[in-house]
Amino acid sequence: MTVTMDEVLDFIGNLPDAIQVAKVQEASAQQLRAIDKEAFTGIVAGRRARINDSLRPALLRGLTGTVQERNRTGSRAGFLLDEESTRILRRDPRNTKYRIPEDTKRFRTRAAASPSPAWR
């Protein structure tokens, strides 16, 4: 038997109390962690990638470069922008966070970007 999303939402909407809703919320969070972990397995240091539209800050979206090492928990990774993306970020008028000297060809972001699903 297949359950539709409308049926799931209706079921959640009819739960009797906060405890029951919290159980659904925890199950959802566990499933999201499992999905993230699976998506992240193909993201290894040295892989070329493009930052997709779900990453914040928005000014990093669409930039390209190379995945760097993961943080201790494995939930984030650094990113070394290629020359063109470094130039784009340097000139972006929204950029008040990243100071990139004119002679810098490739800029490395800290391990702050979640590679799943932010990398393609």
Sequence and secondary structure as in RCSB ss.txt:
>XXXX:A:sequence
MTVTMDEVLDFIGNLPDAIQVAKVQEASAQQLRAIDKEAFTGIVAGRRARINDSLRPALLRGLTGTVQERNRTGS
RAGFLLDEESTRILRRDPRNTKYRIPEDTKRFRTRAAASPSPAWR
>XXXX:A:secstr
    HHHHHHHHHT SSHHHHHHHHHHHHHHHHHHHHHHHTT  TT EEEB TT SSGGGTT EEEEEEE TTSS
 EEEEE HHHHHHHHH TT SS    TT SS EEEEEE HHHHB 
